[in-house]
Amino acid sequence: MNSLARAALAVLALAAALSAAGCGDAHPGASPTASDSGIKGRTMVDGGCPMAREHSPCPDRPLSARLTITSGAPARKVAETTSDADGRFRVPLPPGTYTVHPANLTGAVAPIPQPVTVRVTNGRFTDIVIPFDSGIR
């Protein structure tokens, strides 16, 4: 084997070793590979009744929404998902503190979402409800 072929094989072997060790090229915004911890929950919009009552005829209802999850300072996107028609979502994440930035799928101003900060602990999925305000009072 000539020296050029040996050098090419050495470069390939080094690239494979770095990739296997997790030192390869990271893709910004790629989802973490954690599987035993993360965030799960529902995106819900209030019922839109003019006045909240204990047994309201206007209960909260699920809302499908886009969720962008960030971490760190400055904030960097670590995951993105969409809740289903029942408002349910599940995102595997390693332990840490995250901010969930909800958004309407339609891009409309209302219902109005607010970011939610959540702490993920080792070995469990933190259950949260992400509220959207219908704007009706």
C-alpha positions in Angstrom: 0.0 0.0 0.0 1.5 3.3 -1.0 1.9 6.3 1.5 -1.0 8.2 -0.1 -3.4 5.3 0.5 -2.1 4.9 4.1 -2.7 8.6 4.8 -6.2 8.5 3.4 -7.0 5.4 5.6 -5.5 7.2 8.6 -7.7 10.2 8.1 -10.8 8.0 7.7 -10.0 6.1 10.8 -9.4 9.4 12.8 -12.8 10.8 11.5 -14.6 7.6 12.5 -13.0 7.6 16.0 -13.9 11.3 16.6 -17.5 10.7 15.4 -17.9 7.7 17.7 -16.5 9.6 20.6 -18.9 12.5 20.1 -16.3 14.9 19.0 -17.5 15.1 15.4 -19.4 17.9 13.8 -22.5 18.8 15.9 -25.7 19.9 14.2 -27.1 23.0 15.8 -30.7 22.5 16.9 -30.5 18.7 16.7 -32.5 16.9 19.3 -30.6 15.5 22.2 -30.3 11.7 22.5 -31.5 11.4 26.1 -34.3 8.8 26.4 -34.9 8.5 30.1 -35.5 12.2 30.9 -37.1 15.2 29.3 -40.3 17.2 29.1 -43.8 16.0 28.4 -47.2 17.7 28.7 -50.0 19.6 26.9 -50.5 22.9 25.2 -53.9 24.3 26.3 -55.9 27.4 25.5 -58.3 28.8 28.1 -62.0 28.4 27.3 -62.6 32.0 26.5 -65.4 32.6 29.0 -65.7 36.3 30.1 -65.4 35.3 33.8 -63.7 32.2 35.3 -65.9 30.1 37.5 -65.3 26.8 39.3 -67.5 24.7 37.0 -67.0 26.8 33.9 -69.0 25.9 30.8 -65.9 27.0 28.9 -63.2 24.5 30.0 -59.6 24.8 28.7 -59.1 23.0 25.4 -56.1 21.4 23.7 -54.3 23.4 21.1 -51.7 22.1 18.6 -48.6 24.4 18.8 -45.0 24.6 17.8 -42.6 24.3 20.7 -39.0 25.6 20.5 -36.8 24.5 23.4 -33.7 26.6 24.4 -31.0 26.3 27.0 -28.1 28.3 28.3 -27.1 31.9 28.1 -27.1 33.0 25.4 -30.1 30.8 24.7 -29.5 28.2 22.0 -32.1 26.0 20.4 -31.8 22.4 21.5 -35.0 20.9 20.3 -38.2 21.7 18.4 -41.5 19.8 18.2 -45.2 20.2 17.5 -47.9 19.2 20.0 -50.5 16.9 18.5 -54.3 17.7 18.1 -54.8 16.8 21.8 -52.1 19.3 22.7 -49.8 16.4 23.8 -46.0 16.4 23.3 -42.9 14.6 24.6 -39.3 15.7 24.1 -36.3 13.7 25.4 -33.7 16.0 27.0 -30.8 15.5 29.3 -31.1 16.9 32.8 -30.9 20.7 32.9 -32.9 23.9 32.8 -34.8 24.7 29.6 -37.2 27.4 28.3 -40.1 26.3 26.1 -41.1 28.9 23.6 -44.6 28.1 22.3 -46.1 29.5 19.1 -49.3 29.3 17.2 -49.1 27.1 14.2 -51.1 29.7 12.2 -48.8 32.6 13.2 -51.8 34.4 14.6 -51.3 36.8 17.6 -54.1 35.1 19.6 -54.2 32.9 21.5 -51.2 34.4 23.3 -48.5 32.0 24.5 -45.9 32.7 27.2 -42.5 31.0 27.5 -42.3 28.4 30.3 -39.0 27.5 32.2 -38.7 23.9 33.3 -36.1 21.9 35.1 -35.4 18.3 33.9 -34.0 15.9 36.4 -32.3 12.6 35.8 -34.5 9.6 35.1 -37.8 11.3 34.7 -40.0 13.4 32.3 -41.1 16.6 33.8 -44.8 17.1 33.2 -45.9 20.7 32.3 -49.0 22.5 30.9 -48.2 25.3 28.5 -51.1 27.8 28.7 -52.3 30.0 25.8 -54.5 33.0 26.7 -57.5 33.3 24.4 -57.6 37.1 25.1 -61.4 36.9 25.9 -62.3 38.2 29.3 
